């Protein structure tokens, strides 16, 4: 099965790198500039293809910036066949908005992956148009499992998911950076500080996933009376750490909602 990527930014590249080792799929891509083509050829080991080949693929990923969606969708409207499946991954473009560009009930998957796809650890949400069959849903879910965990959601929850998982890698990087900066101030070498901060974050998340215990239970296990951990937790509460995270998520959510568009005029 051929999977085509129109455009290949950071997110598209992460997904392609996750897919290319799955022998069930043949990923191809096209780019806008010669320089991008040369860079990606060196990185991926094979060159981009012409647009005609993209248009004939079984699955077509729109891996361009949201502002470029209208132009690409108008171009696809006269070329896409009913059996092909279009996969979007941009905030602000609903299933109805995408379908409004076509004069038939186009098959659309609205997806929200995350950049850890490049190491097989994305958390992706999928929402399907009514024209996608159950068999096709299984196929697409398997595809996204090539690069991480998958959750099927109602479309009205996609922006909430994006603000929980889509933006969270960047938030986590800020947290790792802050942790490392403080460790460096105490004398730990910077490289080791980044590694240690990332490792403890990964290990802590692993406890939640593997034990199934509530995060508060896991916190209590390492919070001794009159100990160092509870002092740090009280400082987190004093400085509003939990609320700061929630406010950041709210800001991302509100921005995503403001980008939503209705069906094409």
LUMTORRO-975724 format. One record per residue: residue in three letters; x, y, z of N, C-alpha, C in turn; residue number from 1. Coordinates in nm, 3 decimals. Layout:
REM residues N
("ALA" (X Y Z) (X Y Z) (X Y Z) NUM) ...
END
This chain:
REM residues 265
("UNK" (0.085 -0.120 0.000) (0.000 0.000 0.000) (0.088 0.125 0.000) 1) ("UNK" (0.056 0.216 -0.088) (0.137 0.337 -0.102) (0.078 0.451 -0.018) 2) ("UNK" (0.164 0.514 0.061) (0.126 0.628 0.144) (0.204 0.749 0.095) 3) ("UNK" (0.132 0.853 0.056) (0.196 0.972 0.002) (0.189 1.087 0.102) 4) ("UNK" (0.299 1.159 0.115) (0.305 1.278 0.199) (0.319 1.401 0.110) 5) ("UNK" (0.221 1.491 0.119) (0.233 1.619 0.051) (0.292 1.717 0.152) 6) ("UNK" (0.416 1.757 0.127) (0.490 1.835 0.224) (0.553 1.742 0.326) 7) ("UNK" (0.657 1.789 0.389) (0.723 1.703 0.487) (0.797 1.789 0.589) 8) ("UNK" (0.717 1.853 0.676) (0.776 1.931 0.784) (0.816 1.840 0.899) 9) ("UNK" (0.833 1.897 1.016) (0.880 1.819 1.130) (0.786 1.705 1.166) 10) ("UNK" (0.654 1.733 1.167) (0.559 1.630 1.206) (0.548 1.522 1.099) 11) ("UNK" (0.537 1.563 0.973) (0.529 1.466 0.865) (0.652 1.378 0.858) 12) ("UNK" (0.768 1.439 0.878) (0.893 1.363 0.875) (0.898 1.263 0.989) 13) ("UNK" (0.853 1.304 1.106) (0.850 1.212 1.221) (0.763 1.091 1.190) 14) ("UNK" (0.648 1.114 1.128) (0.558 1.004 1.094) (0.618 0.914 0.987) 15) ("UNK" (0.675 0.975 0.884) (0.735 0.895 0.777) (0.846 0.807 0.831) 16) ("UNK" (0.928 0.862 0.920) (1.036 0.783 0.978) (0.982 0.668 1.062) 17) ("UNK" (0.865 0.689 1.124) (0.803 0.581 1.200) (0.743 0.474 1.112) 18) ("UNK" (0.695 0.514 0.993) (0.627 0.422 0.902) (0.723 0.342 0.816) 19) ("UNK" (0.835 0.401 0.778) (0.917 0.343 0.671) (0.973 0.205 0.703) 20) ("UNK" (0.979 0.169 0.832) (1.027 0.036 0.868) (0.916 -0.069 0.870) 21) ("UNK" (0.791 -0.025 0.846) (0.678 -0.117 0.837) (0.664 -0.163 0.692) 22) ("UNK" (0.692 -0.289 0.667) (0.697 -0.340 0.530) (0.560 -0.346 0.463) 23) ("UNK" (0.452 -0.323 0.538) (0.318 -0.322 0.477) (0.293 -0.195 0.396) 24) ("UNK" (0.378 -0.094 0.414) (0.353 0.035 0.352) (0.474 0.084 0.274) 25) ("UNK" (0.445 0.156 0.168) (0.550 0.220 0.088) (0.528 0.371 0.096) 26) ("UNK" (0.605 0.441 0.180) (0.586 0.586 0.190) (0.662 0.662 0.080) 27) ("UNK" (0.593 0.755 0.016) (0.655 0.843 -0.082) (0.624 0.987 -0.041) 28) ("UNK" (0.695 1.082 -0.098) (0.674 1.221 -0.056) (0.709 1.316 -0.170) 29) ("UNK" (0.653 1.436 -0.160) (0.687 1.543 -0.252) (0.719 1.668 -0.171) 30) ("UNK" (0.804 1.752 -0.224) (0.842 1.876 -0.155) (0.834 1.992 -0.254) 31) ("UNK" (0.843 2.113 -0.200) (0.824 2.232 -0.282) (0.954 2.282 -0.344) 32) ("UNK" (1.066 2.263 -0.274) (1.192 2.321 -0.321) (1.297 2.214 -0.346) 33) ("UNK" (1.389 2.244 -0.434) (1.499 2.153 -0.466) (1.586 2.128 -0.344) 34) ("UNK" (1.610 2.234 -0.266) (1.694 2.221 -0.147) (1.633 2.123 -0.047) 35) ("UNK" (1.501 2.132 -0.027) (1.434 2.039 0.064) (1.445 1.896 0.013) 36) ("UNK" (1.429 1.880 -0.118) (1.440 1.748 -0.178) (1.577 1.686 -0.157) 37) ("UNK" (1.681 1.767 -0.174) (1.818 1.717 -0.156) (1.844 1.680 -0.011) 38) ("UNK" (1.795 1.764 0.080) (1.816 1.737 0.223) (1.745 1.608 0.265) 39) ("UNK" (1.621 1.591 0.219) (1.544 1.474 0.258) (1.593 1.347 0.189) 40) ("UNK" (1.643 1.361 0.067) (1.701 1.245 -0.001) (1.818 1.190 0.078) 41) ("UNK" (1.901 1.280 0.127) (2.017 1.238 0.207) (1.972 1.177 0.340) 42) ("UNK" (1.869 1.234 0.400) (1.823 1.187 0.530) (1.750 1.053 0.521) 43) ("UNK" (1.663 1.040 0.419) (1.577 0.922 0.410) (1.634 0.811 0.323) 44) ("UNK" (1.725 0.848 0.234) (1.786 0.747 0.148) (1.716 0.727 0.016) 45) ("UNK" (1.613 0.807 -0.013) (1.547 0.800 -0.143) (1.484 0.936 -0.174) 46) ("UNK" (1.468 0.967 -0.303) (1.426 1.103 -0.341) (1.275 1.123 -0.338) 47) ("UNK" (1.231 1.249 -0.346) (1.088 1.276 -0.360) (1.037 1.234 -0.496) 48) ("UNK" (0.905 1.230 -0.512) (0.844 1.191 -0.639) (0.765 1.309 -0.695) 49) ("UNK" (0.721 1.294 -0.820) (0.639 1.396 -0.883) (0.496 1.390 -0.829) 50) ("UNK" (0.424 1.500 -0.843) (0.288 1.508 -0.789) (0.195 1.403 -0.848) 51) ("UNK" (0.212 1.368 -0.975) (0.124 1.269 -1.037) (0.126 1.137 -0.960) 52) ("UNK" (0.243 1.098 -0.912) (0.254 0.974 -0.835) (0.186 0.989 -0.699) 53) ("UNK" (0.195 1.107 -0.642) (0.128 1.134 -0.514) (-0.023 1.118 -0.529) 54) ("UNK" (-0.078 1.171 -0.637) (-0.222 1.169 -0.657) (-0.278 1.028 -0.672) 55) ("UNK" (-0.194 0.932 -0.707) (-0.240 0.795 -0.728) (-0.219 0.705 -0.606) 56) ("UNK" (-0.171 0.761 -0.496) (-0.143 0.680 -0.376) (-0.273 0.635 -0.310) 57) ("UNK" (-0.264 0.527 -0.233) (-0.381 0.476 -0.162) (-0.422 0.570 -0.047) 58) ("UNK" (-0.323 0.619 0.024) (-0.345 0.711 0.136) (-0.264 0.838 0.111) 59) ("UNK" (-0.325 0.953 0.136) (-0.255 1.079 0.113) (-0.257 1.162 0.242) 60) ("UNK" (-0.138 1.185 0.296) (-0.121 1.270 0.414) (-0.103 1.415 0.371) 61) ("UNK" (-0.180 1.504 0.430) (-0.155 1.647 0.411) (-0.061 1.692 0.522) 62) ("UNK" (0.068 1.695 0.490) (0.170 1.728 0.591) (0.224 1.869 0.569) 63) ("UNK" (0.133 1.960 0.533) (0.170 2.100 0.511) (0.112 2.184 0.624) 64) ("UNK" (0.152 2.310 0.631) (0.099 2.399 0.734) (-0.050 2.425 0.710) 65) ("UNK" (-0.127 2.448 0.817) (-0.271 2.470 0.802) (-0.307 2.578 0.701) 66) ("UNK" (-0.226 2.685 0.692) (-0.256 2.794 0.600) (-0.253 2.748 0.454) 67) ("UNK" (-0.184 2.636 0.427) (-0.174 2.585 0.290) (-0.281 2.483 0.256) 68) ("UNK" (-0.364 2.447 0.353) (-0.466 2.345 0.328) (-0.565 2.384 0.217) 69) ("UNK" (-0.621 2.506 0.218) (-0.717 2.539 0.112) (-0.661 2.519 -0.028) 70) ("UNK" (-0.540 2.565 -0.052) (-0.478 2.550 -0.184) (-0.462 2.403 -0.222) 71) ("UNK" (-0.413 2.322 -0.129) (-0.392 2.179 -0.156) (-0.524 2.108 -0.177) 72) ("UNK" (-0.624 2.139 -0.095) (-0.754 2.073 -0.107) (-0.822 2.109 -0.239) 73) ("UNK" (-0.810 2.233 -0.282) (-0.867 2.272 -0.411) (-0.801 2.193 -0.524) 74) ("UNK" (-0.671 2.172 -0.513) (-0.599 2.096 -0.614) (-0.641 1.949 -0.613) 75) ("UNK" (-0.659 1.894 -0.494) (-0.697 1.753 -0.483) (-0.841 1.727 -0.526) 76) ("UNK" (-0.926 1.830 -0.516) (-1.069 1.813 -0.541) (-1.098 1.753 -0.678) 77) ("UNK" (-1.020 1.789 -0.778) (-1.045 1.737 -0.912) (-0.965 1.613 -0.945) 78) ("UNK" (-0.890 1.561 -0.849) (-0.800 1.449 -0.877) (-0.826 1.325 -0.791) 79) ("UNK" (-0.873 1.345 -0.669) (-0.888 1.234 -0.577) (-1.001 1.141 -0.622) 80) ("UNK" (-0.979 1.011 -0.606) (-1.080 0.911 -0.640) (-1.149 0.864 -0.512) 81) ("UNK" (-1.268 0.807 -0.530) (-1.351 0.773 -0.415) (-1.288 0.670 -0.323) 82) ("UNK" (-1.203 0.581 -0.377) (-1.143 0.477 -0.294) (-1.022 0.525 -0.215) 83) ("UNK" (-0.970 0.642 -0.249) (-0.853 0.693 -0.178) (-0.893 0.756 -0.044) 84) ("UNK" (-0.799 0.757 0.049) (-0.825 0.813 0.182) (-0.733 0.931 0.207) 85) ("UNK" (-0.792 1.040 0.249) (-0.718 1.162 0.278) (-0.696 1.172 0.429) 86) ("UNK" (-0.573 1.198 0.470) (-0.539 1.206 0.612) (-0.491 1.347 0.643) 87) ("UNK" (-0.561 1.414 0.733) (-0.522 1.549 0.773) (-0.461 1.545 0.913) 88) ("UNK" (-0.382 1.645 0.944) (-0.323 1.652 1.079) (-0.297 1.797 1.118) 89) ("UNK" (-0.394 1.883 1.086) (-0.380 2.025 1.117) (-0.494 2.070 1.207) 90) ("UNK" (-0.465 2.150 1.308) (-0.574 2.207 1.388) (-0.655 2.304 1.303) 91) ("UNK" (-0.784 2.314 1.334) (-0.865 2.413 1.266) (-0.935 2.364 1.141) 92) ("UNK" (-0.906 2.242 1.097) (-0.974 2.189 0.979) (-1.056 2.066 1.018) 93) ("UNK" (-1.187 2.086 1.025) (-1.278 1.978 1.063) (-1.300 1.884 0.946) 94) ("UNK" (-1.359 1.768 0.975) (-1.395 1.674 0.869) (-1.491 1.739 0.770) 95) ("UNK" (-1.588 1.815 0.822) (-1.685 1.882 0.735) (-1.617 1.983 0.644) 96) ("UNK" (-1.521 2.057 0.699) (-1.448 2.156 0.620) (-1.373 2.089 0.505) 97) ("UNK" (-1.307 1.979 0.534) (-1.232 1.908 0.429) (-1.328 1.853 0.325) 98) ("UNK" (-1.437 1.790 0.368) (-1.530 1.728 0.274) (-1.597 1.832 0.185) 99) ("UNK" (-1.608 1.955 0.231) (-1.677 2.058 0.153) (-1.604 2.093 0.023) 100) ("UNK" (-1.479 2.052 0.009) (-1.403 2.080 -0.113) (-1.431 1.977 -0.223) 101) ("UNK" (-1.503 1.870 -0.191) (-1.521 1.761 -0.286) (-1.668 1.744 -0.323) 102) ("UNK" (-1.692 1.694 -0.444) (-1.830 1.673 -0.488) (-1.875 1.529 -0.468) 103) ("UNK" (-1.800 1.453 -0.387) (-1.841 1.318 -0.347) (-1.805 1.302 -0.199) 104) ("UNK" (-1.853 1.194 -0.138) (-1.831 1.173 0.005) (-1.690 1.120 0.029) 105) ("UNK" (-1.594 1.210 0.024) (-1.453 1.173 0.034) (-1.424 1.107 0.170) 106) ("UNK" (-1.334 1.011 0.166) (-1.292 0.942 0.289) (-1.182 1.024 0.357) 107) ("UNK" (-1.208 1.063 0.481) (-1.113 1.149 0.552) (-1.085 1.093 0.691) 108) ("UNK" (-0.959 1.094 0.726) (-0.917 1.069 0.863) (-0.856 1.197 0.917) 109) ("UNK" (-0.915 1.249 1.023) (-0.855 1.364 1.092) (-0.768 1.308 1.204) 110) ("UNK" (-0.640 1.335 1.197) (-0.547 1.278 1.295) (-0.476 1.388 1.373) 111) ("UNK" (-0.430 1.352 1.489) (-0.348 1.442 1.569) (-0.235 1.361 1.630) 112) ("UNK" (-0.123 1.350 1.558) (-0.007 1.279 1.610) (0.082 1.373 1.692) 113) ("UNK" (0.193 1.321 1.740) (0.289 1.402 1.817) (0.430 1.367 1.772) 114) ("UNK" (0.522 1.460 1.791) (0.658 1.444 1.737) (0.734 1.322 1.787) 115) ("UNK" (0.704 1.263 1.905) (0.774 1.139 1.940) (0.747 1.024 1.844) 116) ("UNK" (0.666 1.048 1.740) (0.648 0.947 1.635) (0.781 0.901 1.578) 117) ("UNK" (0.878 0.991 1.572) (1.006 0.957 1.510) (1.082 0.850 1.588) 118) ("UNK" (1.046 0.827 1.714) (1.109 0.718 1.790) (1.005 0.613 1.829) 119) ("UNK" (0.890 0.613 1.760) (0.788 0.512 1.784) (0.706 0.533 1.910) 120) ("UNK" (0.702 0.657 1.962) (0.631 0.682 2.088) (0.536 0.801 2.079) 121) ("UNK" (0.474 0.817 1.963) (0.370 0.919 1.951) (0.248 0.876 2.033) 122) ("UNK" (0.167 0.971 2.069) (0.031 0.945 2.117) (-0.060 1.015 2.018) 123) ("UNK" (-0.137 0.937 1.940) (-0.215 0.994 1.830) (-0.364 0.976 1.856) 124) ("UNK" (-0.443 1.075 1.816) (-0.588 1.065 1.818) (-0.639 1.059 1.675) 125) ("UNK" (-0.741 0.976 1.652) (-0.798 0.960 1.519) (-0.948 0.984 1.525) 126) ("UNK" (-0.999 1.055 1.424) (-1.142 1.075 1.407) (-1.175 1.055 1.260) 127) ("UNK" (-1.270 0.966 1.230) (-1.297 0.925 1.093) (-1.426 0.987 1.039) 128) ("UNK" (-1.426 1.015 0.909) (-1.551 1.054 0.844) (-1.640 0.930 0.830) 129) ("UNK" (-1.769 0.952 0.813) (-1.865 0.840 0.808) (-1.842 0.749 0.688) 130) ("UNK" (-1.773 0.797 0.585) (-1.750 0.717 0.464) (-1.635 0.617 0.479) 131) ("UNK" (-1.559 0.626 0.587) (-1.450 0.531 0.610) (-1.508 0.403 0.670) 132) ("UNK" (-1.480 0.289 0.606) (-1.537 0.162 0.651) (-1.466 0.111 0.776) 133) ("UNK" (-1.528 0.013 0.843) (-1.467 -0.047 0.961) (-1.333 -0.111 0.927) 134) ("UNK" (-1.327 -0.177 0.811) (-1.201 -0.240 0.768) (-1.092 -0.135 0.747) 135) ("UNK" (-1.131 -0.022 0.687) (-1.034 0.086 0.665) (-0.990 0.149 0.797) 136) ("UNK" (-1.082 0.158 0.893) (-1.046 0.211 1.025) (-0.939 0.124 1.091) 137) ("UNK" (-0.955 -0.008 1.080) (-0.856 -0.100 1.137) (-0.721 -0.083 1.069) 138) ("UNK" (-0.723 -0.067 0.936) (-0.599 -0.048 0.861) (-0.529 0.080 0.904) 139) ("UNK" (-0.605 0.188 0.916) (-0.546 0.317 0.952) (-0.496 0.318 1.097) 140) ("UNK" (-0.570 0.251 1.184) (-0.525 0.241 1.323) (-0.393 0.165 1.330) 141) ("UNK" (-0.383 0.056 1.252) (-0.258 -0.021 1.246) (-0.143 0.065 1.194) 142) ("UNK" (-0.173 0.149 1.095) (-0.071 0.238 1.040) (-0.017 0.331 1.149) 143) ("UNK" (-0.106 0.393 1.224) (-0.061 0.487 1.328) (0.008 0.415 1.444) 144) ("UNK" (-0.024 0.288 1.463) (0.047 0.211 1.566) (0.191 0.183 1.525) 145) ("UNK" (0.224 0.207 1.398) (0.363 0.192 1.354) (0.456 0.287 1.428) 146) ("UNK" (0.399 0.396 1.481) (0.484 0.495 1.548) (0.429 0.540 1.683) 147) ("UNK" (0.353 0.452 1.751) (0.313 0.486 1.886) (0.176 0.438 1.927) 148) ("UNK" (0.122 0.500 2.031) (-0.010 0.466 2.084) (-0.118 0.539 2.005) 149) ("UNK" (-0.238 0.478 2.000) (-0.348 0.534 1.920) (-0.477 0.536 2.002) 150) ("UNK" (-0.552 0.646 1.991) (-0.682 0.658 2.056) (-0.782 0.712 1.953) 151) ("UNK" (-0.896 0.643 1.939) (-1.002 0.696 1.853) (-1.093 0.785 1.937) 152) ("UNK" (-1.120 0.906 1.888) (-1.200 1.003 1.961) (-1.309 1.061 1.873) 153) ("UNK" (-1.416 1.107 1.937) (-1.514 1.189 1.866) (-1.445 1.319 1.823) 154) ("UNK" (-1.486 1.371 1.709) (-1.416 1.487 1.655) (-1.421 1.607 1.748) 155) ("UNK" (-1.529 1.622 1.824) (-1.540 1.740 1.910) (-1.439 1.739 2.026) 156) ("UNK" (-1.365 1.629 2.042) (-1.263 1.621 2.147) (-1.121 1.638 2.093) 157) ("UNK" (-1.108 1.661 1.963) (-0.975 1.666 1.904) (-0.892 1.783 1.955) 158) ("UNK" (-0.953 1.899 1.974) (-0.876 2.013 2.024) (-0.833 1.991 2.168) 159) ("UNK" (-0.921 1.928 2.247) (-0.883 1.896 2.384) (-0.765 1.798 2.385) 160) ("UNK" (-0.770 1.699 2.297) (-0.659 1.604 2.288) (-0.530 1.675 2.247) 161) ("UNK" (-0.541 1.764 2.150) (-0.423 1.837 2.103) (-0.357 1.913 2.218) 162) ("UNK" (-0.440 1.970 2.306) (-0.387 2.049 2.417) (-0.336 1.961 2.530) 163) ("UNK" (-0.370 1.831 2.527) (-0.317 1.736 2.624) (-0.190 1.669 2.571) 164) ("UNK" (-0.193 1.629 2.444) (-0.083 1.550 2.388) (-0.009 1.616 2.272) 165) ("UNK" (-0.081 1.686 2.186) (-0.015 1.743 2.068) (0.090 1.847 2.103) 166) ("UNK" (0.058 1.933 2.198) (0.152 2.040 2.237) (0.245 1.998 2.351) 167) ("UNK" (0.213 1.887 2.415) (0.283 1.851 2.538) (0.432 1.823 2.521) 168) ("UNK" (0.478 1.765 2.408) (0.623 1.748 2.395) (0.701 1.878 2.414) 169) ("UNK" (0.650 1.989 2.360) (0.719 2.117 2.379) (0.714 2.161 2.525) 170) ("UNK" (0.600 2.139 2.590) (0.589 2.173 2.733) (0.689 2.091 2.815) 171) ("UNK" (0.699 1.962 2.781) (0.792 1.875 2.854) (0.937 1.917 2.832) 172) ("UNK" (0.967 1.965 2.712) (1.103 2.013 2.687) (1.136 2.135 2.773) 173) ("UNK" (1.035 2.222 2.792) (1.057 2.337 2.881) (1.082 2.291 3.025) 174) ("UNK" (1.009 2.188 3.066) (1.027 2.136 3.201) (1.165 2.072 3.217) 175) ("UNK" (1.205 1.992 3.119) (1.339 1.931 3.122) (1.446 2.039 3.127) 176) ("UNK" (1.427 2.143 3.047) (1.524 2.253 3.045) (1.533 2.322 3.181) 177) ("UNK" (1.418 2.346 3.243) (1.417 2.412 3.374) (1.484 2.325 3.480) 178) ("UNK" (1.454 2.196 3.478) (1.516 2.104 3.573) (1.667 2.101 3.555) 179) ("UNK" (1.709 2.094 3.429) (1.853 2.088 3.401) (1.923 2.217 3.441) 180) ("UNK" (1.859 2.331 3.416) (1.921 2.460 3.453) (1.950 2.465 3.603) 181) ("UNK" (1.853 2.421 3.682) (1.873 2.424 3.827) (1.986 2.327 3.865) 182) ("UNK" (1.989 2.209 3.803) (2.095 2.112 3.833) (2.233 2.167 3.795) 183) ("UNK" (2.238 2.237 3.681) (2.365 2.298 3.639) (2.411 2.403 3.740) 184) ("UNK" (2.316 2.479 3.793) (2.350 2.580 3.894) (2.411 2.516 4.018) 185) ("UNK" (2.377 2.391 4.042) (2.435 2.319 4.157) (2.565 2.247 4.122) 186) ("UNK" (2.603 2.251 3.993) (2.731 2.192 3.955) (2.726 2.069 3.868) 187) ("UNK" (2.609 2.016 3.839) (2.600 1.899 3.751) (2.627 1.943 3.607) 188) ("UNK" (2.713 1.875 3.532) (2.741 1.914 3.393) (2.613 1.916 3.309) 189) ("UNK" (2.605 2.012 3.216) (2.481 2.033 3.142) (2.432 1.909 3.068) 190) ("UNK" (2.520 1.842 2.995) (2.478 1.725 2.918) (2.417 1.619 3.009) 191) ("UNK" (2.484 1.591 3.119) (2.432 1.492 3.213) (2.301 1.539 3.276) 192) ("UNK" (2.290 1.669 3.301) (2.167 1.722 3.361) (2.047 1.701 3.269) 193) ("UNK" (2.064 1.729 3.139) (1.954 1.704 3.044) (1.917 1.557 3.042) 194) ("UNK" (2.018 1.471 3.035) (1.993 1.327 3.030) (1.920 1.278 3.155) 195) ("UNK" (1.968 1.321 3.270) (1.905 1.278 3.396) (1.760 1.325 3.405) 196) ("UNK" (1.735 1.450 3.368) (1.598 1.504 3.374) (1.505 1.426 3.282) 197) ("UNK" (1.552 1.397 3.161) (1.469 1.322 3.066) (1.446 1.180 3.114) 198) ("UNK" (1.550 1.117 3.168) (1.536 0.979 3.215) (1.438 0.968 3.331) 199) ("UNK" (1.444 1.060 3.426) (1.353 1.050 3.539) (1.209 1.080 3.497) 200) ("UNK" (1.192 1.165 3.396) (1.058 1.191 3.344) (1.003 1.066 3.276) 201) ("UNK" (1.087 1.000 3.196) (1.045 0.877 3.130) (1.012 0.768 3.232) 202) ("UNK" (1.098 0.754 3.333) (1.075 0.652 3.435) (0.948 0.677 3.515) 203) ("UNK" (0.922 0.801 3.548) (0.802 0.835 3.625) (0.675 0.807 3.544) 204) ("UNK" (0.677 0.843 3.416) (0.563 0.814 3.329) (0.543 0.663 3.316) 205) ("UNK" (0.654 0.589 3.309) (0.646 0.444 3.300) (0.578 0.382 3.421) 206) ("UNK" (0.599 0.439 3.539) (0.530 0.389 3.658) (0.379 0.401 3.645) 207) ("UNK" (0.332 0.513 3.593) (0.188 0.533 3.575) (0.133 0.429 3.477) 208) ("UNK" (0.202 0.410 3.365) (0.154 0.320 3.260) (0.161 0.173 3.302) 209) ("UNK" (0.266 0.136 3.371) (0.287 -0.006 3.400) (0.220 -0.053 3.529) 210) ("UNK" (0.207 0.034 3.627) (0.144 -0.009 3.753) (-0.007 0.010 3.751) 211) ("UNK" (-0.056 0.107 3.673) (-0.198 0.137 3.673) (-0.245 0.211 3.797) 212) ("UNK" (-0.152 0.249 3.883) (-0.188 0.322 4.005) (-0.217 0.469 3.974) 213) ("UNK" (-0.299 0.530 4.058) (-0.328 0.673 4.045) (-0.199 0.751 4.070) 214) ("UNK" (-0.176 0.858 3.992) (-0.055 0.938 4.015) (-0.038 0.983 4.160) 215) ("UNK" (-0.149 1.014 4.227) (-0.139 1.057 4.368) (-0.086 0.945 4.457) 216) ("UNK" (-0.125 0.819 4.427) (-0.073 0.706 4.504) (0.078 0.693 4.485) 217) ("UNK" (0.122 0.706 4.361) (0.265 0.696 4.333) (0.342 0.810 4.399) 218) ("UNK" (0.281 0.928 4.401) (0.344 1.042 4.470) (0.358 1.012 4.619) 219) ("UNK" (0.250 0.958 4.678) (0.253 0.932 4.822) (0.358 0.828 4.860) 220) ("UNK" (0.387 0.736 4.768) (0.486 0.632 4.797) (0.626 0.689 4.822) 221) ("UNK" (0.653 0.805 4.765) (0.788 0.862 4.780) (0.788 0.991 4.862) 222) ("UNK" (0.676 1.015 4.932) (0.663 1.139 5.010) (0.666 1.105 5.159) 223) ("UNK" (0.783 1.105 5.216) (0.799 1.071 5.358) (0.761 1.191 5.446) 224) ("UNK" (0.708 1.165 5.565) (0.677 1.275 5.658) (0.801 1.358 5.690) 225) ("UNK" (0.787 1.488 5.682) (0.895 1.582 5.713) (1.017 1.562 5.624) 226) ("UNK" (0.995 1.507 5.503) (1.106 1.479 5.414) (1.127 1.586 5.308) 227) ("UNK" (1.225 1.561 5.223) (1.259 1.658 5.118) (1.154 1.666 5.009) 228) ("UNK" (1.091 1.551 4.976) (0.994 1.551 4.866) (0.872 1.635 4.898) 229) ("UNK" (0.816 1.620 5.019) (0.697 1.698 5.054) (0.728 1.846 5.059) 230) ("UNK" (0.850 1.883 5.097) (0.887 2.024 5.095) (0.883 2.078 4.952) 231) ("UNK" (0.934 1.998 4.859) (0.931 2.040 4.719) (0.790 2.048 4.664) 232) ("UNK" (0.704 1.953 4.703) (0.564 1.954 4.657) (0.491 2.077 4.710) 233) ("UNK" (0.515 2.111 4.835) (0.453 2.231 4.891) (0.499 2.357 4.817) 234) ("UNK" (0.625 2.358 4.775) (0.675 2.472 4.697) (0.607 2.477 4.560) 235) ("UNK" (0.586 2.359 4.498) (0.514 2.355 4.371) (0.374 2.414 4.387) 236) ("UNK" (0.307 2.380 4.495) (0.173 2.432 4.520) (0.176 2.583 4.548) 237) ("UNK" (0.275 2.625 4.625) (0.287 2.767 4.657) (0.307 2.851 4.532) 238) ("UNK" (0.386 2.800 4.437) (0.417 2.875 4.316) (0.319 2.845 4.201) 239) ("UNK" (0.216 2.766 4.228) (0.110 2.745 4.129) (0.150 2.662 4.009) 240) ("UNK" (0.231 2.558 4.029) (0.280 2.478 3.917) (0.166 2.410 3.842) 241) ("UNK" (0.073 2.348 3.916) (-0.037 2.277 3.850) (-0.123 2.373 3.769) 242) ("UNK" (-0.152 2.488 3.826) (-0.236 2.586 3.755) (-0.163 2.642 3.635) 243) ("UNK" (-0.032 2.659 3.644) (0.044 2.709 3.529) (0.035 2.612 3.412) 244) ("UNK" (0.044 2.481 3.441) (0.031 2.381 3.334) (-0.108 2.387 3.273) 245) ("UNK" (-0.210 2.395 3.359) (-0.347 2.400 3.309) (-0.373 2.526 3.227) 246) ("UNK" (-0.317 2.639 3.269) (-0.334 2.763 3.193) (-0.266 2.754 3.057) 247) ("UNK" (-0.150 2.690 3.053) (-0.082 2.671 2.924) (-0.165 2.584 2.832) 248) ("UNK" (-0.225 2.478 2.886) (-0.312 2.391 2.806) (-0.434 2.468 2.758) 249) ("UNK" (-0.492 2.550 2.846) (-0.609 2.631 2.808) (-0.574 2.727 2.695) 250) ("UNK" (-0.456 2.789 2.703) (-0.414 2.882 2.598) (-0.402 2.810 2.464) 251) ("UNK" (-0.345 2.692 2.465) (-0.332 2.614 2.342) (-0.469 2.573 2.289) 252) ("UNK" (-0.557 2.531 2.380) (-0.692 2.491 2.341) (-0.768 2.607 2.278) 253) ("UNK" (-0.764 2.722 2.342) (-0.836 2.839 2.290) (-0.782 2.883 2.155) 254) ("UNK" (-0.651 2.874 2.137) (-0.593 2.908 2.007) (-0.641 2.811 1.901) 255) ("UNK" (-0.643 2.683 1.934) (-0.692 2.584 1.838) (-0.837 2.607 1.800) 256) ("UNK" (-0.922 2.638 1.899) (-1.063 2.664 1.870) (-1.080 2.787 1.783) 257) ("UNK" (-0.994 2.888 1.803) (-1.004 3.010 1.724) (-0.965 2.987 1.578) 258) ("UNK" (-0.889 2.881 1.553) (-0.845 2.850 1.417) (-0.947 2.768 1.341) 259) ("UNK" (-1.049 2.717 1.410) (-1.146 2.632 1.343) (-1.223 2.711 1.239) 260) ("UNK" (-1.250 2.644 1.129) (-1.326 2.707 1.020) (-1.445 2.619 0.988) 261) ("UNK" (-1.552 2.681 0.941) (-1.667 2.606 0.897) (-1.647 2.554 0.756) 262) ("UNK" (-1.749 2.488 0.699) (-1.739 2.440 0.562) (-1.707 2.551 0.464) 263) ("UNK" (-1.640 2.515 0.355) (-1.602 2.611 0.252) (-1.725 2.678 0.194) 264) ("UNK" (-1.713 2.808 0.171) (-1.825 2.882 0.111) (-1.850 2.833 -0.032) 265) 
END
